Amino acid sequence: MRHMIELRELTKRYGPTLAVDRLSFEVQPGVVTGFLGPNGAGKSTTMRMMLGLHRPTSGEALIGGRPYDRIRRPLHHVGAVLDADAAHPGRTAFTHLACLARSNGIARVRVTEALDRVGLTSVAHKRVGGFSLGMKQRLGIAGALLGDPAVIVLDEPVNGLDAAGIRWIRSTLRALAAEGRTVLLSSHLMSEMALTVDRVLIIGKGRLIEDTSVAEMRARFERDVLVRTPRTDELVPLLRGMGAAVTRTDEGDLVAVGVDAAAIGDAAAAAAIPIHGLTPRSATLEDVYLQMTDEAVEYRAATMEKELV
């Protein structure tokens, strides 16, 4: 409970617009939790209410059992980055962090340690206005880690980072969670989330759609096996006799659902049907996410289909 994030019937209205609708969930320590949803789902509004930047219409958001605005010296308890451009462009990286440290009673030595941890020591005394987006992201994360907090909240932390930077933030977040901290991040990069998070919270139109682990999400959707054989006409009835649903790809391969690769291989061997390829496949996090949020998508572009002649 000490380091947990709790939302209880959290609701936010902007006039007639219901941005967040009775949202309730918990974010536990020790795991990296991803916060997902289509554009307009209410993610940013929710995170701002967690951090006391927006006042809820009703309900509450608690961190360690208290609203953020009742936490004394909050940087000791919660580290957050909602906007990579939050630092004043005329300040140096060191001065920016030093101001944050002084405002929360944090030792000045922590500024040097935080800059070193995010790889900005060499530019510590350069003005933030000349930083790339990736460097600003690193500076924001340095600020979030300044007070050695138990709770980390990040909105789109990999924006602007190169491949090395993305790998760094991934390993950093997983290490923080392994230390028993509560880590919540939002992102639109499903491929990266699949490599980083342990659990996912998915919202759509301000409501909770799913609260589960990545493994549980994938397990709910059917897996299939891609089968390559020169004798498809013989294998299809054999697989259907085993209870599999079988379809053909445009390349002439078979896709079997309802039977695993080992069973297909054994049956084909017994029938003397050569197999040139057996590839078990499972849904990606992106596939599952898109299926789960399909009805909650607010903005849809028209699809362009190529006419087949």
N, C-alpha and C positions, 0 to 999 in steps of 0.2 A: 504493500500500500504506500510505503514511504516515497517511492520513485515512480508511481504509476500515474498515467494520464487517464482521467475519467471524464466522459461526456454523459450528461444526464438530461435527456429530453431537450437537447439544445436546439433552439429555434431562433431564426433571424428573418425578419421581414424588412423590406425596403418599400414602404408604401404598400401597393397591392401585390408586389412581387415577393413570393416565399422562396428565399434563397437556401435556407437550411430548415428542415422539417423534422422536429422531434428526434434529433440524432442522438443515439446512445451507443457507446462502445468503450472498451478499455484497451490501453496500450501497456503491455507488461514489460518489465525489465528483463534483460538477458537475451533479447532477440531483436533483430532489425525488422521493423514493421513498415510496409509500404502503404501509402495512402493514395488510392487510385480513383479515377472517375473521368468521364468525358468533360470537355470544355463546358463551363456553366453548371457543373454538378454541385458546386458549393465548397470545393476543397479549400481554396484560398480564404474564403470567408470564415470557414470553420477554424483554420489555423490562426487567423487573426483574432478570433474570439478566444481561442486557447491562451493567447499571449496578451490579452487585455487591450488589444488595439480596436476592437469593435465590441460594443455592449450587446449581449444577447437580448432578443425580445422576450424570451422566457427560457427556462432551463439553466444549466450551469456547466462550465468547463473547469475541472479541477486538476491541479498538478501537485502530487503529494498531499492530496486532501484539501488543498486551498486554491482559491482563485489566484491567478498570476499576480493581480494588482495588490494582493495581500502578502506577497512573499517579500520579506526584507532582504535587500541586496540580491536581487533575482539572478544575477550572473553566476552566483555561487551554486545555484540550484538548477537553472535552465539556460541552455545555450541554444540560440535560434538564429537562422538566416532565412529571411523571407524575400530579401531584395539584395542582389549582389552590388547594386549601385548606391547602397545606403551611406557609404563613407564619403566625407566631404572631399571633393577633388583637389582642394588646395592643401590638404594635410598630407604629411608623409604617413606611410604605413605604421611606423613606430608611434608617431604622435596620435594617430587615430586609436590605436590599441591602448596607449597610455591614458588617454582621456576616459576610455571605457573602464580601465582598471581603477583609476582614481575614483570614479563615480560609485564603484561598488566595493571599495576598500580592499582591492586586490594588490598584492605585492608587485612592484615594478619589474622584478625579475621574471615574473610570469609573461610579460610582454615579449622578452627575448626568447623564452622557451616556446611560446606559441608561434612566433614567426619561424623559428627553426623547425618546428613540427610540420608546418605546412609548406616549407621550402622557400620562404620569402626573405631569408636572412640577407641575401646579397642586395635586395632592393628595399631594405627596411627604411632607409632615409630618402627614398624617392617619393615624389608626389603621386597620390592615388589617381589623379586625373590622367596620368600617362600610362596607367595599367591597362592591359588587355582584359577582356571579360573573364578569362580563365584566372588571371592573377587576382582580380577582384573577388572571384569565388573563393579562392584560397584565403584571402584576407578576411572575408566574412566568416569562414570556418575557423580561422584563428581567433576571431572575436568570440565565436560560440564556445570555443574550448578554453577561453581565457581563465574562467573561474573554476575550472575542473568540475563541471556540473554533472549531476546524476541523470539529467534529462536533456536530450538533444532533439531539436525540431528543425528540419531543413526543407525548404521548398525549392524543388528543381536544382539540387546542388551540383549536378554534372553539366549544366549549361555552360558552354564556352570552354570546357576542359578538353585537352587533347587526350589521346589514348592512354598515355602514361598517367595523366591526371585523373582520368576516370578509374584506372586500376588503383591508384593511390586512395581515392575517396572510398572506393569499395572496401579495400583492406582496412582502412581507418575505421569505417563504420562498424565493420564486423568485429574489429578488435575492441571498440568501445562497448559493444553489446556483450562481448565475452567477459568484460570486466564487471558485468552486472548492471550496466546503464540502460536506460530506456531510450530507444532510438526510433524516431518517426520521420520518414521522408516521403515527399511526393515527387513524382516524376512522370513524364509522358513516354520515356524510353523503356518499353516493355522488355526488350532484350537485356538491358542493364539491370532492371528490377529483378529479372529472373535469376541473375547471378548474385544479387546483393541481399534480397530480403528473405526472411523466414516465414513471415505471415503477411497477409494482405487485408486491408480494409477497402472495400469498393463502395462508392456512393454514386447515386444518380438522382438528379432532380432534388438534391438536398436530403435524400433518404439513404439509409444503409441498405445496400444490396447483398453484401457478403462480408463475413468476418471469418477467415479460415487460413490454414497454412497453404503454401504454394503446392506442396505435395498432394494435399487433399483436393485442391482445385483441379489439378491435372487428372487425378484418379477418377473423378466423376464423369469424365468425358471418354467416350469409347476410343480404344486404341485399335490400330489396324496393322496389317502386315503387307508390305509390298512384295509381290512374288514375281520373279522373272523365270519363264520356262518357254522352250520352243514348242511345247505341246499343251497350249492353254485349253484347247477344246476337250482334252481328256481330263485335265486337272479341275476345271470348273465344276462338272457334276460330282466329282469326288469330294471337293470342299463343301459343296452345298449339301451333300449327303451327311457331312459331319456337323451340319447346323450353321455353317458360316454364310454370311451375306457376301456376295462376290460381285465386284464391278471391274470394268476394264478402264485403263488409262488411255490417253491419246497415243501413247507410245506402244500400246499393245500388252503392257504388263497387267497383272491382276492385283486388286486390292481386296483383301479378305478381312472381315470384321467378325469377331465371335469365336475365333480359334487362334491359338498362339503359334509362333514360328516353329517350335519344336514339333508340335503335332502335325503341322503341314509337311515338314521335312520327313517325318516318319511315314506318313501316309503316302507321300510321293515315292519314297524309296521302296515301300512295299508293293506299289503298283508299277515299279520300274519306269517312273516318269522323271526325266532329268530336271534338276533345279539349278538355274544359273545365278539366282540371287534370292535371299530371304532377308528383308529389312523390317524389323519391328519399328513402329512409329507411334509416338504419343503426341498429344496436343501441346503446343507451346503455350507459355503464359499469355502471349498476345492473342492466340486463338481463343483461349478460354475467356480472357477478359472481354474480347469483342462480342462473344456470344452472350456473356452475362450482362453487358451494358447496352445491348442493341436497342432495347426499348427506351433507354434513358438518354440516347443521343439527341441533343437539341438541334444541332446544325448538320444537315446532310447535303453533300454535294451530289449532283447528278452523275450517274455512272456512264462512262463512255464505252460502249461495246462495239467491237470491230465486227462488221458484217462478214460472215463466212460465205464464200461463193462456191 
